[in-house]
Amino acid sequence: MRKHFKEQCFETIQGLEELHLEIEKGITSGSFAKVAELLELCQQAAIGIGNLIESSEGEGTEAVSQLEKYCDYTYTS
C-alpha cells in the first residue's frame, strides 16, 4: 500500500479512537441520540478506509473484510 494511503488510513483510525471515547462518554451520560450520530460517523470512516484499501490493494482483502464486520457491529449497536 502506498505511503500516502497508509497515512490517510492511520489518520482515520486515530479519528475512530477519538469517536470511540466520545461514544463511551455519550453512553455514560445518556446522550443516545449523540451516540447514534457518532456510530454513523464510525461507519463512514470505516467505509472510507475500506475504499482506500480497495483502490490500492484490490478487492477481497482481509482488512476490508474486518472493516465490513466493524460496520455491521456499529449498525446493530
PDB file of N, CA, C and O in Angstrom:
ATOM      1  N   MET A   1       0.860  -1.178   0.000  1.00  0.00           N
ATOM      2  CA  MET A   1       0.000   0.000   0.000  1.00  0.00           C
ATOM      3  C   MET A   1       0.901   1.233   0.000  1.00  0.00           C
ATOM      4  O   MET A   1       1.902   1.282   0.715  1.00  0.00           O
ATOM      5  N   ARG A   2       0.546   2.193  -0.782  1.00  0.00           N
ATOM      6  CA  ARG A   2       1.353   3.404  -0.878  1.00  0.00           C
ATOM      7  C   ARG A   2       1.361   4.163   0.439  1.00  0.00           C
ATOM      8  O   ARG A   2       0.402   4.130   1.210  1.00  0.00           O
ATOM      9  N   LYS A   3       2.466   4.841   0.669  1.00  0.00           N
ATOM     10  CA  LYS A   3       2.656   5.569   1.924  1.00  0.00           C
ATOM     11  C   LYS A   3       1.535   6.573   2.164  1.00  0.00           C
ATOM     12  O   LYS A   3       1.052   6.708   3.288  1.00  0.00           O
ATOM     13  N   HIS A   4       1.125   7.270   1.129  1.00  0.00           N
ATOM     14  CA  HIS A   4       0.069   8.282   1.272  1.00  0.00           C
ATOM     15  C   HIS A   4      -1.233   7.636   1.753  1.00  0.00           C
ATOM     16  O   HIS A   4      -1.908   8.170   2.633  1.00  0.00           O
ATOM     17  N   PHE A   5      -1.582   6.481   1.169  1.00  0.00           N
ATOM     18  CA  PHE A   5      -2.798   5.784   1.576  1.00  0.00           C
ATOM     19  C   PHE A   5      -2.687   5.306   3.016  1.00  0.00           C
ATOM     20  O   PHE A   5      -3.648   5.400   3.779  1.00  0.00           O
ATOM     21  N   LYS A   6      -1.526   4.798   3.387  1.00  0.00           N
ATOM     22  CA  LYS A   6      -1.325   4.333   4.763  1.00  0.00           C
ATOM     23  C   LYS A   6      -1.516   5.486   5.745  1.00  0.00           C
ATOM     24  O   LYS A   6      -2.172   5.334   6.776  1.00  0.00           O
ATOM     25  N   GLU A   7      -0.944   6.623   5.419  1.00  0.00           N
ATOM     26  CA  GLU A   7      -1.068   7.784   6.298  1.00  0.00           C
ATOM     27  C   GLU A   7      -2.530   8.194   6.451  1.00  0.00           C
ATOM     28  O   GLU A   7      -2.978   8.520   7.550  1.00  0.00           O
ATOM     29  N   GLN A   8      -3.267   8.177   5.347  1.00  0.00           N
ATOM     30  CA  GLN A   8      -4.691   8.513   5.412  1.00  0.00           C
ATOM     31  C   GLN A   8      -5.437   7.514   6.289  1.00  0.00           C
ATOM     32  O   GLN A   8      -6.285   7.901   7.093  1.00  0.00           O
ATOM     33  N   CYS A   9      -5.128   6.252   6.137  1.00  0.00           N
ATOM     34  CA  CYS A   9      -5.785   5.219   6.949  1.00  0.00           C
ATOM     35  C   CYS A   9      -5.465   5.414   8.424  1.00  0.00           C
ATOM     36  O   CYS A   9      -6.365   5.354   9.261  1.00  0.00           O
ATOM     37  N   PHE A  10      -4.211   5.644   8.753  1.00  0.00           N
ATOM     38  CA  PHE A  10      -3.822   5.832  10.149  1.00  0.00           C
ATOM     39  C   PHE A  10      -4.478   7.066  10.752  1.00  0.00           C
ATOM     40  O   PHE A  10      -4.892   7.035  11.911  1.00  0.00           O
ATOM     41  N   GLU A  11      -4.580   8.138  10.000  1.00  0.00           N
ATOM     42  CA  GLU A  11      -5.250   9.347  10.495  1.00  0.00           C
ATOM     43  C   GLU A  11      -6.723   9.063  10.779  1.00  0.00           C
ATOM     44  O   GLU A  11      -7.269   9.513  11.787  1.00  0.00           O
ATOM     45  N   THR A  12      -7.348   8.325   9.894  1.00  0.00           N
ATOM     46  CA  THR A  12      -8.759   7.993  10.087  1.00  0.00           C
ATOM     47  C   THR A  12      -8.931   7.081  11.295  1.00  0.00           C
ATOM     48  O   THR A  12      -9.885   7.238  12.057  1.00  0.00           O
ATOM     49  N   ILE A  13      -8.027   6.140  11.476  1.00  0.00           N
ATOM     50  CA  ILE A  13      -8.097   5.248  12.632  1.00  0.00           C
ATOM     51  C   ILE A  13      -7.924   6.038  13.927  1.00  0.00           C
ATOM     52  O   ILE A  13      -8.594   5.750  14.918  1.00  0.00           O
ATOM     53  N   GLN A  14      -7.051   7.009  13.929  1.00  0.00           N
ATOM     54  CA  GLN A  14      -6.909   7.863  15.107  1.00  0.00           C
ATOM     55  C   GLN A  14      -8.210   8.603  15.390  1.00  0.00           C
ATOM     56  O   GLN A  14      -8.600   8.769  16.545  1.00  0.00           O
ATOM     57  N   GLY A  15      -8.877   9.045  14.330  1.00  0.00           N
ATOM     58  CA  GLY A  15     -10.174   9.696  14.495  1.00  0.00           C
ATOM     59  C   GLY A  15     -11.206   8.735  15.071  1.00  0.00           C
ATOM     60  O   GLY A  15     -12.046   9.127  15.881  1.00  0.00           O
ATOM     61  N   LEU A  16     -11.137   7.478  14.650  1.00  0.00           N
ATOM     62  CA  LEU A  16     -12.053   6.469  15.197  1.00  0.00           C
ATOM     63  C   LEU A  16     -11.817   6.278  16.692  1.00  0.00           C
ATOM     64  O   LEU A  16     -12.769   6.126  17.458  1.00  0.00           O
ATOM     65  N   GLU A  17     -10.568   6.284  17.102  1.00  0.00           N
ATOM     66  CA  GLU A  17     -10.264   6.153  18.529  1.00  0.00           C
ATOM     67  C   GLU A  17     -10.915   7.284  19.322  1.00  0.00           C
ATOM     68  O   GLU A  17     -11.470   7.057  20.397  1.00  0.00           O
ATOM     69  N   GLU A  18     -10.845   8.490  18.789  1.00  0.00           N
ATOM     70  CA  GLU A  18     -11.464   9.638  19.452  1.00  0.00           C
ATOM     71  C   GLU A  18     -12.987   9.487  19.478  1.00  0.00           C
ATOM     72  O   GLU A  18     -13.628   9.795  20.483  1.00  0.00           O
ATOM     73  N   LEU A  19     -13.561   9.015  18.375  1.00  0.00           N
ATOM     74  CA  LEU A  19     -15.006   8.794  18.326  1.00  0.00           C
ATOM     75  C   LEU A  19     -15.431   7.747  19.351  1.00  0.00           C
ATOM     76  O   LEU A  19     -16.474   7.889  19.991  1.00  0.00           O
ATOM     77  N   HIS A  20     -14.636   6.711  19.505  1.00  0.00           N
ATOM     78  CA  HIS A  20     -14.966   5.668  20.486  1.00  0.00           C
ATOM     79  C   HIS A  20     -15.002   6.241  21.904  1.00  0.00           C
ATOM     80  O   HIS A  20     -15.861   5.874  22.705  1.00  0.00           O
ATOM     81  N   LEU A  21     -14.075   7.134  22.204  1.00  0.00           N
ATOM     82  CA  LEU A  21     -14.085   7.778  23.525  1.00  0.00           C
ATOM     83  C   LEU A  21     -15.339   8.637  23.705  1.00  0.00           C
ATOM     84  O   LEU A  21     -15.943   8.651  24.777  1.00  0.00           O
ATOM     85  N   GLU A  22     -15.718   9.344  22.655  1.00  0.00           N
ATOM     86  CA  GLU A  22     -16.926  10.166  22.713  1.00  0.00           C
ATOM     87  C   GLU A  22     -18.184   9.302  22.845  1.00  0.00           C
ATOM     88  O   GLU A  22     -19.133   9.681  23.532  1.00  0.00           O
ATOM     89  N   ILE A  23     -18.185   8.158  22.194  1.00  0.00           N
ATOM     90  CA  ILE A  23     -19.321   7.232  22.318  1.00  0.00           C
ATOM     91  C   ILE A  23     -19.441   6.760  23.754  1.00  0.00           C
ATOM     92  O   ILE A  23     -20.540   6.706  24.307  1.00  0.00           O
ATOM     93  N   GLU A  24     -18.323   6.422  24.354  1.00  0.00           N
ATOM     94  CA  GLU A  24     -18.328   5.984  25.751  1.00  0.00           C
ATOM     95  C   GLU A  24     -18.892   7.075  26.665  1.00  0.00           C
ATOM     96  O   GLU A  24     -19.695   6.795  27.555  1.00  0.00           O
ATOM     97  N   LYS A  25     -18.469   8.306  26.440  1.00  0.00           N
ATOM     98  CA  LYS A  25     -18.988   9.423  27.234  1.00  0.00           C
ATOM     99  C   LYS A  25     -20.488   9.594  27.004  1.00  0.00           C
ATOM    100  O   LYS A  25     -21.241   9.835  27.948  1.00  0.00           O
ATOM    101  N   GLY A  26     -20.920   9.468  25.749  1.00  0.00           N
ATOM    102  CA  GLY A  26     -22.337   9.612  25.433  1.00  0.00           C
ATOM    103  C   GLY A  26     -23.187   8.550  26.092  1.00  0.00           C
ATOM    104  O   GLY A  26     -24.286   8.837  26.566  1.00  0.00           O
ATOM    105  N   ILE A  27     -22.694   7.334  26.127  1.00  0.00           N
ATOM    106  CA  ILE A  27     -23.427   6.247  26.780  1.00  0.00           C
ATOM    107  C   ILE A  27     -23.527   6.523  28.274  1.00  0.00           C
ATOM    108  O   ILE A  27     -24.590   6.368  28.874  1.00  0.00           O
ATOM    109  N   THR A  28     -22.416   6.933  28.865  1.00  0.00           N
ATOM    110  CA  THR A  28     -22.389   7.218  30.298  1.00  0.00           C
ATOM    111  C   THR A  28     -23.357   8.335  30.671  1.00  0.00           C
ATOM    112  O   THR A  28     -24.015   8.276  31.711  1.00  0.00           O
ATOM    113  N   SER A  29     -23.439   9.350  29.818  1.00  0.00           N
ATOM    114  CA  SER A  29     -24.299  10.498  30.132  1.00  0.00           C
ATOM    115  C   SER A  29     -25.735  10.316  29.636  1.00  0.00           C
ATOM    116  O   SER A  29     -26.597  11.148  29.918  1.00  0.00           O
ATOM    117  N   GLY A  30     -25.995   9.242  28.906  1.00  0.00           N
ATOM    118  CA  GLY A  30     -27.348   9.001  28.412  1.00  0.00           C
ATOM    119  C   GLY A  30     -27.706   9.781  27.159  1.00  0.00           C
ATOM    120  O   GLY A  30     -28.886   9.930  26.839  1.00  0.00           O
ATOM    121  N   SER A  31     -26.710  10.276  26.449  1.00  0.00           N
ATOM    122  CA  SER A  31     -26.934  11.046  25.218  1.00  0.00           C
ATOM    123  C   SER A  31     -26.993  10.095  24.019  1.00  0.00           C
ATOM    124  O   SER A  31     -26.096  10.085  23.176  1.00  0.00           O
ATOM    125  N   PHE A  32     -28.052   9.304  23.958  1.00  0.00           N
ATOM    126  CA  PHE A  32     -28.118   8.233  22.978  1.00  0.00           C
ATOM    127  C   PHE A  32     -28.298   8.722  21.545  1.00  0.00           C
ATOM    128  O   PHE A  32     -27.863   8.050  20.610  1.00  0.00           O
ATOM    129  N   ALA A  33     -28.921   9.863  21.356  1.00  0.00           N
ATOM    130  CA  ALA A  33     -29.028  10.420  20.002  1.00  0.00           C
ATOM    131  C   ALA A  33     -27.632  10.786  19.494  1.00  0.00           C
ATOM    132  O   ALA A  33     -27.302  10.559  18.330  1.00  0.00           O
ATOM    133  N   LYS A  34     -26.834  11.347  20.372  1.00  0.00           N
ATOM    134  CA  LYS A  34     -25.453  11.697  20.007  1.00  0.00           C
ATOM    135  C   LYS A  34     -24.647  10.435  19.716  1.00  0.00           C
ATOM    136  O   LYS A  34     -23.847  10.409  18.781  1.00  0.00           O
ATOM    137  N   VAL A  35     -24.857   9.395  20.513  1.00  0.00           N
ATOM    138  CA  VAL A  35     -24.161   8.127  20.297  1.00  0.00           C
ATOM    139  C   VAL A  35     -24.496   7.567  18.915  1.00  0.00           C
ATOM    140  O   VAL A  35     -23.613   7.079  18.210  1.00  0.00           O
ATOM    141  N   ALA A  36     -25.762   7.637  18.532  1.00  0.00           N
ATOM    142  CA  ALA A  36     -26.175   7.144  17.220  1.00  0.00           C
ATOM    143  C   ALA A  36     -25.472   7.917  16.107  1.00  0.00           C
ATOM    144  O   ALA A  36     -25.041   7.325  15.117  1.00  0.00           O
ATOM    145  N   GLU A  37     -25.357   9.225  16.264  1.00  0.00           N
ATOM    146  CA  GLU A  37     -24.646  10.038  15.272  1.00  0.00           C
ATOM    147  C   GLU A  37     -23.175   9.646  15.190  1.00  0.00           C
ATOM    148  O   GLU A  37     -22.605   9.554  14.103  1.00  0.00           O
ATOM    149  N   LEU A  38     -22.572   9.418  16.347  1.00  0.00           N
ATOM    150  CA  LEU A  38     -21.161   9.057  16.385  1.00  0.00           C
ATOM    151  C   LEU A  38     -20.925   7.684  15.751  1.00  0.00           C
ATOM    152  O   LEU A  38     -19.929   7.478  15.057  1.00  0.00           O
ATOM    153  N   LEU A  39     -21.839   6.755  15.992  1.00  0.00           N
ATOM    154  CA  LEU A  39     -21.722   5.441  15.370  1.00  0.00           C
ATOM    155  C   LEU A  39     -21.809   5.538  13.852  1.00  0.00           C
ATOM    156  O   LEU A  39     -21.118   4.815  13.134  1.00  0.00           O
ATOM    157  N   GLU A  40     -22.654   6.427  13.376  1.00  0.00           N
ATOM    158  CA  GLU A  40     -22.745   6.639  11.929  1.00  0.00           C
ATOM    159  C   GLU A  40     -21.432   7.188  11.378  1.00  0.00           C
ATOM    160  O   GLU A  40     -20.988   6.791  10.301  1.00  0.00           O
ATOM    161  N   LEU A  41     -20.821   8.098  12.118  1.00  0.00           N
ATOM    162  CA  LEU A  41     -19.517   8.631  11.698  1.00  0.00           C
ATOM    163  C   LEU A  41     -18.457   7.532  11.680  1.00  0.00           C
ATOM    164  O   LEU A  41     -17.583   7.518  10.813  1.00  0.00           O
ATOM    165  N   CYS A  42     -18.537   6.612  12.641  1.00  0.00           N
ATOM    166  CA  CYS A  42     -17.606   5.475  12.660  1.00  0.00           C
ATOM    167  C   CYS A  42     -17.770   4.626  11.406  1.00  0.00           C
ATOM    168  O   CYS A  42     -16.788   4.214  10.789  1.00  0.00           O
ATOM    169  N   GLN A  43     -19.009   4.373  11.041  1.00  0.00           N
ATOM    170  CA  GLN A  43     -19.268   3.594   9.827  1.00  0.00           C
ATOM    171  C   GLN A  43     -18.702   4.297   8.601  1.00  0.00           C
ATOM    172  O   GLN A  43     -18.058   3.667   7.762  1.00  0.00           O
ATOM    173  N   GLN A  44     -18.940   5.589   8.498  1.00  0.00           N
ATOM    174  CA  GLN A  44     -18.448   6.340   7.350  1.00  0.00           C
ATOM    175  C   GLN A  44     -16.925   6.301   7.279  1.00  0.00           C
ATOM    176  O   GLN A  44     -16.348   6.180   6.198  1.00  0.00           O
ATOM    177  N   ALA A  45     -16.282   6.404   8.438  1.00  0.00           N
ATOM    178  CA  ALA A  45     -14.820   6.355   8.472  1.00  0.00           C
ATOM    179  C   ALA A  45     -14.317   4.983   8.037  1.00  0.00           C
ATOM    180  O   ALA A  45     -13.362   4.888   7.265  1.00  0.00           O
ATOM    181  N   ALA A  46     -14.950   3.925   8.527  1.00  0.00           N
ATOM    182  CA  ALA A  46     -14.540   2.572   8.158  1.00  0.00           C
ATOM    183  C   ALA A  46     -14.742   2.331   6.665  1.00  0.00           C
ATOM    184  O   ALA A  46     -13.910   1.695   6.018  1.00  0.00           O
ATOM    185  N   ILE A  47     -15.828   2.830   6.129  1.00  0.00           N
ATOM    186  CA  ILE A  47     -16.076   2.702   4.692  1.00  0.00           C
ATOM    187  C   ILE A  47     -14.999   3.444   3.902  1.00  0.00           C
ATOM    188  O   ILE A  47     -14.518   2.958   2.878  1.00  0.00           O
ATOM    189  N   GLY A  48     -14.632   4.618   4.388  1.00  0.00           N
ATOM    190  CA  GLY A  48     -13.570   5.386   3.732  1.00  0.00           C
ATOM    191  C   GLY A  48     -12.250   4.644   3.733  1.00  0.00           C
ATOM    192  O   GLY A  48     -11.546   4.627   2.723  1.00  0.00           O
ATOM    193  N   ILE A  49     -11.904   4.030   4.860  1.00  0.00           N
ATOM    194  CA  ILE A  49     -10.674   3.250   4.933  1.00  0.00           C
ATOM    195  C   ILE A  49     -10.759   2.069   3.964  1.00  0.00           C
ATOM    196  O   ILE A  49      -9.812   1.785   3.231  1.00  0.00           O
ATOM    197  N   GLY A  50     -11.901   1.390   3.973  1.00  0.00           N
ATOM    198  CA  GLY A  50     -12.087   0.252   3.075  1.00  0.00           C
ATOM    199  C   GLY A  50     -11.941   0.644   1.623  1.00  0.00           C
ATOM    200  O   GLY A  50     -11.330  -0.080   0.838  1.00  0.00           O
ATOM    201  N   ASN A  51     -12.494   1.776   1.263  1.00  0.00           N
ATOM    202  CA  ASN A  51     -12.378   2.251  -0.122  1.00  0.00           C
ATOM    203  C   ASN A  51     -10.927   2.550  -0.493  1.00  0.00           C
ATOM    204  O   ASN A  51     -10.489   2.248  -1.603  1.00  0.00           O
ATOM    205  N   LEU A  52     -10.182   3.147   0.446  1.00  0.00           N
ATOM    206  CA  LEU A  52      -8.763   3.418   0.192  1.00  0.00           C
ATOM    207  C   LEU A  52      -7.995   2.114  -0.017  1.00  0.00           C
ATOM    208  O   LEU A  52      -7.180   2.002  -0.932  1.00  0.00           O
ATOM    209  N   ILE A  53      -8.263   1.140   0.836  1.00  0.00           N
ATOM    210  CA  ILE A  53      -7.562  -0.140   0.722  1.00  0.00           C
ATOM    211  C   ILE A  53      -7.904  -0.813  -0.603  1.00  0.00           C
ATOM    212  O   ILE A  53      -7.017  -1.307  -1.299  1.00  0.00           O
ATOM    213  N   GLU A  54      -9.179  -0.831  -0.947  1.00  0.00           N
ATOM    214  CA  GLU A  54      -9.575  -1.469  -2.204  1.00  0.00           C
ATOM    215  C   GLU A  54      -8.977  -0.766  -3.416  1.00  0.00           C
ATOM    216  O   GLU A  54      -8.607  -1.421  -4.391  1.00  0.00           O
ATOM    217  N   SER A  55      -8.878   0.552  -3.366  1.00  0.00           N
ATOM    218  CA  SER A  55      -8.300   1.265  -4.505  1.00  0.00           C
ATOM    219  C   SER A  55      -6.804   1.001  -4.636  1.00  0.00           C
ATOM    220  O   SER A  55      -6.241   1.087  -5.728  1.00  0.00           O
ATOM    221  N   SER A  56      -6.175   0.683  -3.521  1.00  0.00           N
ATOM    222  CA  SER A  56      -4.742   0.428  -3.542  1.00  0.00           C
ATOM    223  C   SER A  56      -4.398  -1.052  -3.713  1.00  0.00           C
ATOM    224  O   SER A  56      -3.474  -1.402  -4.449  1.00  0.00           O
ATOM    225  N   GLU A  57      -5.149  -1.914  -3.028  1.00  0.00           N
ATOM    226  CA  GLU A  57      -4.807  -3.338  -2.972  1.00  0.00           C
ATOM    227  C   GLU A  57      -5.754  -4.229  -3.764  1.00  0.00           C
ATOM    228  O   GLU A  57      -5.455  -5.401  -3.994  1.00  0.00           O
ATOM    229  N   GLY A  58      -6.886  -3.687  -4.181  1.00  0.00           N
ATOM    230  CA  GLY A  58      -7.887  -4.501  -4.854  1.00  0.00           C
ATOM    231  C   GLY A  58      -8.903  -5.047  -3.868  1.00  0.00           C
ATOM    232  O   GLY A  58      -8.772  -4.873  -2.656  1.00  0.00           O
ATOM    233  N   GLU A  59      -9.903  -5.699  -4.400  1.00  0.00           N
ATOM    234  CA  GLU A  59     -10.975  -6.223  -3.560  1.00  0.00           C
ATOM    235  C   GLU A  59     -10.573  -7.545  -2.917  1.00  0.00           C
ATOM    236  O   GLU A  59      -9.656  -8.229  -3.372  1.00  0.00           O
ATOM    237  N   GLY A  60     -11.289  -7.883  -1.844  1.00  0.00           N
ATOM    238  CA  GLY A  60     -11.130  -9.189  -1.227  1.00  0.00           C
ATOM    239  C   GLY A  60     -10.038  -9.290  -0.176  1.00  0.00           C
ATOM    240  O   GLY A  60      -9.620 -10.397   0.164  1.00  0.00           O
ATOM    241  N   THR A  61      -9.563  -8.162   0.350  1.00  0.00           N
ATOM    242  CA  THR A  61      -8.519  -8.229   1.376  1.00  0.00           C
ATOM    243  C   THR A  61      -9.135  -8.532   2.736  1.00  0.00           C
ATOM    244  O   THR A  61     -10.310  -8.256   2.976  1.00  0.00           O
ATOM    245  N   GLU A  62      -8.336  -9.094   3.607  1.00  0.00           N
ATOM    246  CA  GLU A  62      -8.778  -9.395   4.968  1.00  0.00           C
ATOM    247  C   GLU A  62      -9.107  -8.101   5.724  1.00  0.00           C
ATOM    248  O   GLU A  62     -10.045  -8.063   6.519  1.00  0.00           O
ATOM    249  N   ALA A  63      -8.345  -7.067   5.475  1.00  0.00           N
ATOM    250  CA  ALA A  63      -8.594  -5.789   6.162  1.00  0.00           C
ATOM    251  C   ALA A  63      -9.987  -5.266   5.840  1.00  0.00           C
ATOM    252  O   ALA A  63     -10.704  -4.814   6.734  1.00  0.00           O
ATOM    253  N   VAL A  64     -10.371  -5.323   4.579  1.00  0.00           N
ATOM    254  CA  VAL A  64     -11.703  -4.845   4.184  1.00  0.00           C
ATOM    255  C   VAL A  64     -12.777  -5.743   4.785  1.00  0.00           C
ATOM    256  O   VAL A  64     -13.835  -5.259   5.187  1.00  0.00           O
ATOM    257  N   SER A  65     -12.518  -7.024   4.850  1.00  0.00           N
ATOM    258  CA  SER A  65     -13.464  -7.950   5.471  1.00  0.00           C
ATOM    259  C   SER A  65     -13.686  -7.583   6.936  1.00  0.00           C
ATOM    260  O   SER A  65     -14.820  -7.599   7.415  1.00  0.00           O
ATOM    261  N   GLN A  66     -12.621  -7.258   7.638  1.00  0.00           N
ATOM    262  CA  GLN A  66     -12.737  -6.863   9.049  1.00  0.00           C
ATOM    263  C   GLN A  66     -13.456  -5.523   9.194  1.00  0.00           C
ATOM    264  O   GLN A  66     -14.231  -5.330  10.132  1.00  0.00           O
ATOM    265  N   LEU A  67     -13.206  -4.615   8.286  1.00  0.00           N
ATOM    266  CA  LEU A  67     -13.904  -3.327   8.322  1.00  0.00           C
ATOM    267  C   LEU A  67     -15.400  -3.510   8.078  1.00  0.00           C
ATOM    268  O   LEU A  67     -16.213  -2.806   8.676  1.00  0.00           O
ATOM    269  N   GLU A  68     -15.766  -4.438   7.217  1.00  0.00           N
ATOM    270  CA  GLU A  68     -17.179  -4.737   6.981  1.00  0.00           C
ATOM    271  C   GLU A  68     -17.831  -5.279   8.255  1.00  0.00           C
ATOM    272  O   GLU A  68     -18.965  -4.924   8.574  1.00  0.00           O
ATOM    273  N   LYS A  69     -17.121  -6.128   8.974  1.00  0.00           N
ATOM    274  CA  LYS A  69     -17.634  -6.643  10.242  1.00  0.00           C
ATOM    275  C   LYS A  69     -17.807  -5.510  11.252  1.00  0.00           C
ATOM    276  O   LYS A  69     -18.792  -5.466  11.988  1.00  0.00           O
ATOM    277  N   TYR A  70     -16.844  -4.604  11.275  1.00  0.00           N
ATOM    278  CA  TYR A  70     -16.923  -3.441  12.165  1.00  0.00           C
ATOM    279  C   TYR A  70     -18.173  -2.624  11.838  1.00  0.00           C
ATOM    280  O   TYR A  70     -18.900  -2.213  12.742  1.00  0.00           O
ATOM    281  N   CYS A  71     -18.423  -2.389  10.550  1.00  0.00           N
ATOM    282  CA  CYS A  71     -19.607  -1.632  10.138  1.00  0.00           C
ATOM    283  C   CYS A  71     -20.888  -2.350  10.563  1.00  0.00           C
ATOM    284  O   CYS A  71     -21.828  -1.719  11.048  1.00  0.00           O
ATOM    285  N   ASP A  72     -20.921  -3.665  10.381  1.00  0.00           N
ATOM    286  CA  ASP A  72     -22.086  -4.435  10.820  1.00  0.00           C
ATOM    287  C   ASP A  72     -22.294  -4.282  12.321  1.00  0.00           C
ATOM    288  O   ASP A  72     -23.424  -4.117  12.783  1.00  0.00           O
ATOM    289  N   TYR A  73     -21.223  -4.337  13.068  1.00  0.00           N
ATOM    290  CA  TYR A  73     -21.311  -4.228  14.519  1.00  0.00           C
ATOM    291  C   TYR A  73     -21.815  -2.851  14.940  1.00  0.00           C
ATOM    292  O   TYR A  73     -22.669  -2.747  15.820  1.00  0.00           O
ATOM    293  N   THR A  74     -21.299  -1.808  14.325  1.00  0.00           N
ATOM    294  CA  THR A  74     -21.747  -0.467  14.709  1.00  0.00           C
ATOM    295  C   THR A  74     -23.188  -0.226  14.296  1.00  0.00           C
ATOM    296  O   THR A  74     -23.898   0.550  14.936  1.00  0.00           O
ATOM    297  N   TYR A  75     -23.629  -0.890  13.224  1.00  0.00           N
ATOM    298  CA  TYR A  75     -25.012  -0.732  12.773  1.00  0.00           C
ATOM    299  C   TYR A  75     -25.985  -1.397  13.729  1.00  0.00           C
ATOM    300  O   TYR A  75     -27.081  -0.884  13.951  1.00  0.00           O
ATOM    301  N   THR A  76     -25.600  -2.530  14.297  1.00  0.00           N
ATOM    302  CA  THR A  76     -26.506  -3.268  15.176  1.00  0.00           C
ATOM    303  C   THR A  76     -26.432  -2.790  16.621  1.00  0.00           C
ATOM    304  O   THR A  76     -27.207  -3.241  17.464  1.00  0.00           O
ATOM    305  N   SER A  77     -25.508  -1.881  16.910  1.00  0.00           N
ATOM    306  CA  SER A  77     -25.371  -1.414  18.298  1.00  0.00           C
ATOM    307  C   SER A  77     -26.469  -0.442  18.679  1.00  0.00           C
ATOM    308  O   SER A  77     -26.499   0.044  19.810  1.00  0.00           O
TER     309      SER A  77
END
